[in-house]
Amino acid sequence: MAGCCKQYTDNWKYPTILLCLFGFFVNLRAVEPFFAAYLIGPHHNLTAEQVSASVFPVWTYSNLALLLPVFLLTDYLRYKPVIILQGLGMVISLLLSLLTHGVPAMQVMEFFYGIFSACDPAYYAYIYSVVDIAHYQKVTGYCRSITLVGVALGAVIGQLLVSLAGISLVYLNVISLTSTSVAFLCSLFLPLPSRTMFVHRKMAGDTTNILSKEMESPHSEQIQSVTITETENKSKCSNQCLQLLWRLGKEMKDCYSSMQILYWSLWWAFATAGYSQIINYVQLLWEHIEPSQKFAMYNGGAEAISTLLGAVLSFLVGYVKVNWDVFGELALTIFSAIDAGAIFIFMVYSRNIWMCYAGFIIFKSCYMLLITIATYQVAVNLSMERYALLFGFNTFVALVLQTILTLIVVDPRGLALDIVTQFIVYGSYFIVIAGIFFVRSMYLLIPLYCKGPVNQLQSAIKAKTHHYGIN
Ligand SMILES: *[C@@H]1O[C@H](CO)[C@@H](O)[C@H](O)[C@H]1NC(C)=O
């Protein structure tokens, strides 16, 4: 068992290339920015109300229902099958949207889309289990970048084909199906990881701060000896499961006992819920403002610009020297307020499609920027296992919030608001988030400034930072 652990250390390029190919092709979906228009258009003839109230919510519900089982199974199945399932979910979803018609069929299609989304965390966890920790950050960076390139390029291809060639959206569906099938084929060739994060591991009480240690100075021997502790004896499953759950609970409690991590996680969950809801329904708002039957759509352009701008801002923020421990909450406040402004001024009140596209670009790039800061803030204080746990749990909370939002605002059993009123609700939601974090940041900043001299402020910051360190 001890010998097997060395095999992946040098061989990081092969899985990385395959993972990048998978991430690129599975996200290269030209039909994505036009999906609402596609369902409403002549190939499906659904009404905007059917799409909004009956079809799109299924994605949210199935994603929520599947996230926990998939999260628990991912580690047990050793990641690869879950990535294959992710590709397969998208292929089936696009096949159904191509070949079947009617609301029930489209609901099944959204269910498979939900499988795709629920498997997403496995993609990044797989990197950790197959690539040596020394390469982890680099490989994660490649995978994230190539994923964004895939999204943006897919949107550009869709936009060009719609604007220049004037082709039917059905062909965009075919093109997307082709590229996701390539992704599915790539996933079949991924190596099966020889280690996993939680299940097949010993109780690892001393694995904290792997990532931060790694970033300060790579004591690679120490890190390897800490991270590669395989169970020698495969104990009975029930015992293992109980042990696992107990450990997950304990780790979770430790994570959230830091106020800073708790607040960033809260923002993460709330903002992600609002963001996903807006991303899901913004196409219906565009459709409402300028029906796609009469208007030449630029959805793909808006999608591509917002994705690239968000990626560039996220990259640049790495070079900004700001003490996020102190000004992080203020940044959350300001950008949440900008998000609310983009929704209210550009999307709801302008009733102009160009303003609406601009609002979407501002909204999405701000969110991507902040998520990068939030990810960094949380990751820097945590080990990889805890980070994955926290990320999984935050995603889960975000989905619960999104489900509640969907049930109240969109679902026919709830208020079933029209699309403009929905966006007023989402705008108010971001105002509430901005308000909460305004209070929080004033609570943090005012005492620091009242103490006066700069060096006192700095020592306060140092003390605070130290306090936040886990153990
Ligand atoms: C949608 O409507 C168009 C025109 O009314 C019709 O030609 C087409 O067959 C319909 N498609 C479906 C799937 O009902």
The ligand as an ORCA input file, in Angstrom:
! r2SCAN-3c Opt
* xyz 0 1
  C     -44.466     24.566    -33.463
  O     -45.241     25.454    -34.232
  C     -44.870     25.489    -35.608
  C     -45.703     26.593    -36.294
  O     -46.886     26.801    -35.644
  C     -45.086     24.106    -36.222
  O     -44.699     24.124    -37.583
  C     -44.240     23.089    -35.462
  O     -44.492     21.773    -35.954
  C     -44.581     23.131    -33.984
  N     -43.658     22.267    -33.268
  C     -44.028     21.469    -32.265
  C     -42.984     20.641    -31.644
  O     -45.185     21.414    -31.856
*
